[in-house]
């Protein structure tokens, strides 16, 4: 059994866990400092050393300075359903294109789509990434959605105002697009990113 954590150590551990399951990699010391509001990298290193000593994280033997979670986490496979452009919408590819492994705590109907294009780079979605999507037909204002419009699929941030619905890119070279087509429908909400640990069958 791991040694108990101080409130600060628990906060950092929870942050590491959330970052890992969202992106497939651990944050750097500098990123930890930025998100925790610390000025000195040494502050992050001190907490990381404590988490290592207490057994909550461990060194990744495959990387010289890599870290990984010590806990064993059950995983499950979800289908990769083609591509969803993060640029100008193009025809969607809905064929089952293998599976990707995600933590089992992500419940409900979930699928993955491969990001195409660069219009969502400032939201951390880059060309070639696998976006993890929770199936849904509705979304809240400012949530990132996978949507279908005129038989085409795209990933954008959904905006709602008194004038209607909009699809907003996260790249200044693309324009916000008002949704006028009645065929528009939401397929799901992006809940994570799977960049490093893809596994297909």
N, C-alpha and C positions, 0 to 999 in steps of 0.2 A: 504493500500500500504506500502511495506517495505521501511525503510529508505535507502538512497543511501549508497553505500560502497566505501571505499577508494580503490585505485588500489591494495594494498596489500591484503585487505580483499576480494576483488573480485577474486584475483588469488587463494586464499585459498578456497573460496566457489566453484569456478569452479573445483578445484582439488577434493574437497569432492564429488561433484556431479559425476564426472567421475569415481572416485573410487567406489562409491555406485552402479552405474549402471553397472560397470564391474564385481563386485564381490558380490553385495548384502549386503555389510556391510560397515560401516564407518571406515576409518583408525584411528589408535591410535595417540595420541599426538606425540609419538616418531617417528612414520612413517611420520607424517606431517613435523616434523623437518628435518628428513633425506632428504625428497624430496624437501623441500624448501631451504635446505642448512643452516639451523639454528643450533646453538650449544645448546641453552637452551630450555628446554621443556616449560618454562614459556612464551617464545615468541609465541608458538603455542596456549597456553592457553589464552593469551591476545586476539588473533584474534578470537578464538572460542567464548570467552565471548562477544566480539563485535557483532559477527554474531547472537548469541542468543538474545542479547539486541535489535538488529535491526530487529529481526523477520525472518531472512533468514533460520535459522535452529531452531530446538526445541528439548527438551529432550524427549527421548523415555520412556513412562510411564511403559513399560514392562522390562526395564533394569535400574539398579541403576545408571549407568553413561553413558548410551547409548544416541546417537544423531540420529536425522533423519531430512530429508529435510522438510521445511515447505510448499513448493509449492505442489500443487496437480498435479500429472502427469498422463496423460491418458496412459493406458496399453493395450496390446493386447496379444492374445494367439498364440503361435507357436507350431507346433507339435514336440514331442519327437520321433525320429526315431531310436529307439534301441540304440545300443552301438557301440563305435568306440575305439578299443584298443589303449592305449598309452603304448605299450609294443610290444611283437611279434604279428604280424597281425593274427587275427582269423576270422572266418566267421562273417560277419556283420549281424545284426538283423535289418531288414528294416521295420518291422511292426510298425504301429502307436501305441505308448505306452503312450498315454495321451498327455497333453499339458503343457507348461510352460509359465508363464506370463513375458513379457518383455516390456520396455517402447515403446510407439508407435512411437517415433522418429526414431527407428531402422526400416528403410523402406526396401522394396524389399522382394524377396523370402528368408525367414529365417527359419531355423529349429534347433533343439537341438539334441545332441547325448550325451549319458552318457559315461564318460571316464572310461576305464578299464585298470588297470596296472599303473606302476610308471615311465615310461620312459620320461614323460614330467613334472616331479615334479619341476624342476628348472625353468620352465616357468610358474609355478603356477597352473598347471593342475594336480589335484590329483585324485586318484582312487575314483570313485563314483560321481565326479563333473558332472554337466551338462554344456557342452560347447555349446555356442550359435554360430551358423555357418551361414554365408551369402553364399547362393548358388552362385557358380562361377565355371567356367571351366578353368580359368587361375589364376595364382598368381605370385607375385613378389618375387625376391630373399629374403630369410630369413622370409617370412611370414609363419605362422603356418596354415597348411592345413588339411582338412579331405580328404584323398585320397583312391582310390580303386586300388588294385593291385592283379591280378589273382583272381578276385571275392572276395577279402578280403578287409576290411577297416581298416585304421589306422590313428592316429593323429601324425603328425611329423612336424618339421620345414623344409621347402623346401629350398634347396640350389642350385644355378645355377653357373656353371663355364665353362671353355672352354672344359672340358671333358664330360659335360652333366649335368644331374639332380641327386640330392642326397636327401635322407630323413634323417634328423639329429634328434636323440633323445636329450632331455635336461636332461640327467642323465648319468654320466660318465661310468656307468657299461654297457651301451648299445653302440653298434658301429654304425657309420654312414653307411648307405646302399646306394649304387649306384643303380639307376633305370635302369634296363636292359630290363624288360618285356614291350613289346609294348602295352600291355593291360592297362598300367598305365593311370589313369585319375584322375583329381582333381574334387571333389564333391563340395567343398566350402572352405571358409577361416574362421578361428576362429576369432570372433570379440568381444567375451565377455565370461563371466563365471557366472553361476547362481548356487550359492552354498547354500544360506540360505532361499530363498523365493520361493522354488518350489511349484507349485500348479497344481495338476493333476485333470482331469475330468473323 
